[in-house]
């Protein structure tokens, strides 16, 4: 369950960055290594990104992941208000 929450948090964080960038008229920074962009097969690229996301949060507890999820949703609500 923790890995699923971490995975969703990663993509939520990226979505929030994209929303804010759209408001600011800029581009959001990619939260994964640039070399992933050179992976031609889309499924392989997404698998690499998802693996990266879970590895980045390897030391995060389930409780911390849930707290981060709440923070990210609150951040999104603040961005779109």
C-alpha positions in Angstrom: 0.0 0.0 0.0 2.9 2.4 0.8 4.4 1.9 -2.6 1.0 2.8 -4.2 0.7 6.0 -2.2 4.3 7.0 -2.9 3.7 6.3 -6.6 0.5 8.5 -6.6 2.3 11.2 -4.6 5.1 11.4 -7.2 2.6 11.9 -10.1 0.5 14.3 -8.0 3.6 16.4 -7.2 4.4 16.5 -11.0 0.8 17.5 -11.8 0.9 20.3 -9.2 4.2 21.6 -10.7 2.6 21.5 -14.2 -0.5 23.4 -13.0 1.7 26.1 -11.4 3.9 26.3 -14.4 0.8 26.8 -16.7 -0.4 29.6 -14.4 3.1 31.2 -14.5 3.5 30.7 -18.2 6.6 28.5 -17.7 7.5 24.8 -18.1 7.6 22.4 -15.2 10.9 20.7 -14.4 10.8 17.0 -15.0 11.1 15.2 -11.6 13.0 12.2 -13.2 16.4 11.9 -14.8 16.7 13.4 -18.2 18.0 10.2 -19.7 14.5 8.7 -19.3 13.4 11.0 -22.1 15.5 9.1 -24.5 13.7 5.8 -23.9 11.8 5.2 -27.1 9.3 2.7 -25.9 6.6 4.5 -23.9 5.8 1.5 -21.6 9.5 1.1 -20.8 9.8 4.8 -20.1 6.8 4.9 -17.8 8.1 1.8 -16.0 11.5 3.4 -15.5 9.9 6.6 -14.1 7.6 4.6 -11.8 10.5 2.6 -10.5 12.5 5.8 -9.9 9.6 7.3 -8.0 9.3 4.4 -5.6 13.1 4.3 -5.1 13.2 8.0 -4.3 10.9 7.5 -1.4 12.4 4.2 -0.2 13.0 5.6 3.3 9.5 7.2 3.7 7.1 5.4 6.1 3.5 4.7 5.2 2.4 7.4 7.6 4.7 9.9 6.1 3.5 9.0 2.6 -0.1 9.6 3.7 0.8 12.9 5.2 2.6 13.9 2.0 -0.6 12.9 0.0 -2.7 15.2 2.1 -0.2 18.0 1.7 -0.1 17.6 -2.1 -3.9 17.7 -2.4 -4.0 20.8 -0.3 -1.3 22.3 -2.5 -3.3 21.5 -5.6 -6.4 23.1 -4.1 -4.4 26.2 -3.3 -3.0 26.4 -6.9 -6.4 26.2 -8.5 -8.2 28.6 -6.2 
